[in-house]
Every structure is written in structure tokens, then in C-alpha cells.
Amino acid sequence: MKINNFRIFLAFLIVSSVLFSLLFAQPEQQQQIAYPWEKKIPESIDDLLAIQAQIQSNLPKVWNTVVSVEAEDGAGSGVIVSSDGLILTAAHVIGKSGRIMKIIFPNGDQTEALSLGGSELSDAGMLKIIEKGDWDFSPMALVNASKVGDWCFALGHPSGFNTERGTVLRVGRIILKRDETMQSDCRLLGGDSGGPLFSLNGEVIGIHSRISQSPEDNFHTPIESFISNWEYFLNEELHTLGSMQKGGFLGILCEETESGLTVLEVVTDSPAYKAGMETGDVLKQIDGIPLDTREKLTILVSSKSPGTLVVMDYVRDAKEISVRINLGDRPAVE
């Protein structure tokens, strides 16, 4: 879809917004709404035209940053997020660390990038353009800048790069956001994986991940997963489910709450159980590294060998507690 040709999907915008409003409408809040796209329910064609105009105003800023990522075994998408050529994509697009992959820009120009780290838990991956340059890039949103109900737009290269068709645009809203998962009603197709989901301000809020046959099942990796594990993804190898199975085991199930990373369950006879940890404990640090997401905790624990001694800091009933825990062996997956 070309930047200036929006008549085709305007009807889709109207229908999808009405359907979403029926599903997620809540009582009107009393505060003044600054922009039409901040309303719970679009109230007129003018509101939808304003949303369209906002997207049109940001497209030229981000268009050149959305690239096709190709290798011998397939193609995906990605988005450049720094002037020195750092690309965010999906873990299943890069496959492993240390690969040389072809990068194709919207105008057909090509270069190469080296795959870095990431995590199969959230399907987050990184690449770095090898050639030195001052690359166009898209800004990343701040942590928790996006929420359910926000309008968004998706860009990508479904079925791989296509000169005649160009980059493909889809418009929708966020319908779920929890821990390492974000879901929108922007229709994704094979080849979109690794492409960006943008806020209406033109900031990257997610990376396309799991795609299914159902048009409702469009999942993205939230930008928070990248930000939380930034240094690890940059400097370590791709964290795979296989490598996790070989790593250390703590024995707790957690949830990201307003209080912090909160323990929901402690596995009986696990290292955490033997160290006295309990349901309701709020985790703060492991070996001095702040904990803010489940994925970060899993990566830090499973990247250590069984038997490794770690220091866990947590809060219980407003009291700060610090314990030493010897990591165990991860139970075999049946």
C-alpha cells in the first residue's frame, strides 16, 4: 500500500473501530480528550479522518526504517532503531547469533547485518548493520507508554520484499498487553515477523511475532521486553528454549504486578522453597541486577549453571530480605 493511498482501508478503519468499541467500551471519563485517537469510541467520520491524518503525518518519518531481513531459509522484517544500524526483529527470524543476513531497504538498496542476541521466550531478536553509516531510524516508545485500546499501525514485508508492492501498512488497536505478549487487530501475514508495530506518534511499541490463520491472532513482542534485557540481547547469544533447559532452576512462578515482580507459586522442595521464599514475595534483585520482568528473571537464572550460588533480594510485608540460593537442575520436560 502506498503512503498516499488510504481510501481502500478507510472503510476497514470505520468497521474495525466500531467492532472494537462494542467490545471494549467503558463509561466516559470526565477529563478532556486532547485528540480523537484518545477517545474510547470514535464519534464521527471526522475522528477517523483525524486518525488517518495522524498516521499519514508519521509514515514518511518511519517508512525507510522498515527493512526486509533475508537468509537462505526464509525472510522476515525488521526496524532500524539507532543511527548506527541496530535492528529489532523476531528471534525466529534471526534463528541464531552470528549469522550474516541480507537487509533490503524499501527503495531496493541492500546491505548486510550480523545477528546478535535475543530470547525465544518473548521472540525478541537483534541485528546490527555491518556497514558504517548514519542510518535513518525510528524511535522506541518508553516503558508502559502503550496500553490496551490504543490505536496503532503495523508495517512489514509479508511474503518477503516486493518492489512493485512495497511495504504493507495495517491499522488497528491494541487488544491485549500482558508480560511478554502484546496482541493487536492489525492483520499479520508470513514475512511480517520481526516488523514494527507503531504508536500513532511514530514510536516502536512492539515487534511482530506469532502469526496464525485467524485474523484476530496477531501477536507482538512488547518493546518493554527489549528494553528490560537490552544489554543481554546486545552482548550475549540468543537465549533459546534448549539452552534454558540446560541452565539453573530456581523454582518460582511470578507475575508482573503494580507492586513489582510478585511470586505466585513456589515449587515444593525447589531451591527457592528451601531458601524460605513464599507466595506474595516481591522480587527486587538477583546478584545485584534489578528485576522488572519474568523474562529477565528466567534469562538470568537459566544462563547460570546448576549449583551456582545466587543472591536474591525481595520484599515481604514491607521488610527487605536477602537470601543465598544454590540453583538446582531444571526438571525435564515431559
N, C-alpha and C positions, 0 to 999 in steps of 0.2 A: 504494500500500500504506500503510495507516495505521500509526502508530508502534506501537500495542499489538497488532497482528495479525501475528504471526510464525509461526503454525503452518504456513502454506502453504509457506514457504520453508525450514522446519527440515529437511524431507526432502531438499531440494536441498543444504543445508549438509552433511548426512551423506554423500550420494553424492559431491559435488564434493571434499570433504576427503579421502575415500578415494582417488579418482582422482588427486588432486594428490600424495598421499603416495606412491602407487605410482611416480609419475613422478620425484619429487624427493627421495625418502627417502635419507638419508645415515646412516652409523653414529652411534649415540647419543653425544653429548658427555658428558663427566664432570661438568660444572658443574651445579649445582642449578637447575631451571627454576622461576621465580617464578610464572608464570601459565600456564594451559592453552594460551593462544594463542601462547605462545613455544615450544611443543613442535614438533618436526619432524613428528610424526604425532599427531593426536587419538587418545587411547587409550580413550575411552568416550563415552557419551551425556552424561555429566556435563561432560566437557570442552567438548562442543558447546553445551551449555546455558550454560556459563560464558561462551563466546564470544558467544552470543546476548545474555546479560545485559549484557555489556560494551558491545555496540552499543546496546542499549536505554538504557543509562545516559547515553550521549553524544548520542543523537539529539535530545533536547529542546534541547540547547545549540547545535546547528548547524542545526536544521530551518529556522528563519526566515531564515537567511543564504543559502539556495539559491534563486536567482531565475530567472525566465524572462526572456530577452532577445529582444525582438521588433523587427523592422523590416519595411518593405514587402516585402522579398524573402525573408522567412523568419523562423524562430525558433530560438533555441538556449537554452543555460542559462549560468549564471554563479554565482559565490560571492563574497560580500562579505568582505573580509579586513582592513578597518580601520573604526574608528568614524566616520570622515569620509566613508565611502561608496565606497572603492576596490573595484572588482570585477575579479576574474580570470576570463578566459574564453578562448575559442579565437580565433586570428587570423581564421579563415574565418567566424566569427560576426560580428565587427565589420566585416570587409571592407575598411575603410579608416579612417584617422584623421579626426576632426572630424565624425562622424555623431551626430545626436541619436537615441537609441534608447529604446524603451519598456521599463521594468523592471516586472515583475509579481511581487509577493511571494506566498508560499504562501497567505495569507489573502485574496488578490484585490486588495489595495491596489496602486496604480500610481504610478510616478514616472518621471522621465526621466534619462538618463545620457549623457555625452559620451564617444565612443570616443577613446582615447588612442593609444599606440603598441603595438608588439609585433613579432613576427617570424614570417614564413611558414616559416622553416626548422624551427622547433620547433612551430609552430602556437600560439604564445602571444599573447594579446591582453589589453588592459586597458581598462576604462571607469571613469568617475567620476560618481557621482550628483550631479546639479546642485543639487538642493535641499539646503540646510544642515540638518544633523540629527546626532543621536547614534545611529548605526545599530548594530544587532546585527551581530556579525562572528565569523567562525571564525578561529582561529589557524593560522598556517602552520608546517609542520614545519621543523626545522633541516636544513641541508645534510647529505645522506647518512644521515638518520635512518631511511629506509626501505630495504629490501633484498628480494631475491628470497626468496619463501617467507612473507613477512609477510601476515597477514590484513588485509583492507581492506574498505571498503564504499563504494559509489557512489550518489550522489544526482543527480537531474536531472529534466527535464521532457520526456520523449520525446513527439514529435509536438506539442509546444507545451503551454502552460498549460491545465490541465483542472481546473475547480473540483471536480467530483464525484470524480475520481480522486485528485487531489492529487499531491504529489511522490512519485517512484518510487524505491524502495530496492533495490539488488542487493548481494549479499555474495560475496566471493571471496578470492583471494590474488594476490600479485604473482608473475608467472611470467617476467618479463624486465625488466631495467633496464640501459640502456646509453646513455651520452651524452645525446642529446636525446629519448630514447624510453623509455617505460615501458609494459609490457603486463600486463594482469590477465585473470582469467577472470570478471570482472563483466560480464554481458551488457549491451551498449550498443545503443541504437536512435537513429534520426534524431531530432534535437531534444535529445538528451543532450549534444551537443557544447558544450563550454565549462563543463559542470558539474564538480563536485569529486569527486575520489577521496580518501577519508579513511583515516587510520590508525585503529586501534581506540581510540586516545587522543583521537579527535576533531580531529586536526590535518590540514590540507590537504597531501597529499603529491603530488597531480597534478591535471591538468585534462583532461577527456575531449577527445580529438582525433579521430583517424581511426577510422571505423566501417565495417565491411564486412558482407557477407552471412553470413560464417562466424561462429558464436558464439564461436570462440576468438580472433578478431582484434579485440580491444578495446584500443585504444592510447590512451595519455595523455601529456601533456606533463609531465615531472617538475617539481616545484616548484623544483628547482635551476636550471632554465632561466630562470625568473622572477627568482630571487634574484641570479643572476650578471649579468643585464642590467637590473636594477631601474631605475636612473636613466635608461638609454636608453629603456626602454619608457614611463616616465613622461613624459619630456620631448621625445622625438623622434617622428617619424611612423612608421607601420607599415612595417617593413622587408620589402619584397616581393622575390620572385624576379626580377621585372622590373627593379627598382632595383638589385639586386645585380649584374645583368649589365652595367649601365652604369658600375659602380664600378671601383675599382682591383683589381689582381691581384698576389698575392704568389708563388704557385706552390709551395705545400707542402700535403701531406696529413698530418693529425695524428690522434692517438688520445689519449684521456684515460686515463692510467695512474696507478699509485701514485706514480710519480716526478713526475708533472705532465703538462702538455700536450706529448706527445712526437711528434717528426717521424717519420712512417713512410716518406714519399717526398718527394723534391724534383724538381720538373718540370725537365727539361733545358732550358737556355737561359732559364729564368724569372728574374725579379728576385732571388728567394731563391737560386737556383743561382749567379748571377753574383756575389752577395754572399758566397758561400762556405759557405752553410748545408748541413748534411749530415743524413742519416738518423740518428736517435738523439739529436739535439739536443733539449733540454728547454726549451721557451719559457717565459719569465718575464714579460716586459712588452713592450708596444708603445706608444711615446710616453709611457712612464711609467705606463701603465694595466696593472694585473696581469691575467694571462691564466690562466683556470681551465677554460674550456670551448672546444670547437671553434666553437660558435655565436658566442661572444663575439669570437673572432678574426675569423671571417668577417664579422660585422657591422661591426667596427671598420675592417677593410681595405676592404670593399666600399662603405662610406659615404664613403670618400675618392675623389677623382678620380684617374684615371690620371696618372702623372707626379709625384704628391705624394711628398715625401721623408718617410720614417718612420724611427724608431729602434727597432730590435729588440734586446732583451736576452734571451740564452739561456745555457744551461749545457751544456758539452761536457767529458766526462771530469773533472768536478768543477771545471772552470775557467769563470769567468764571462766571457762575450763580449758585446760590444755593436757592432752594425754599423748603418750608414745604408743604406737601401734606397729606390730610386725605384720606386714601384709601376708596374706595366705595365697594358696593356689586357687585360681578361678575354677569353679565347678565345671565339669564337662557338659557341653550342650548335647541333650539327647535328641 
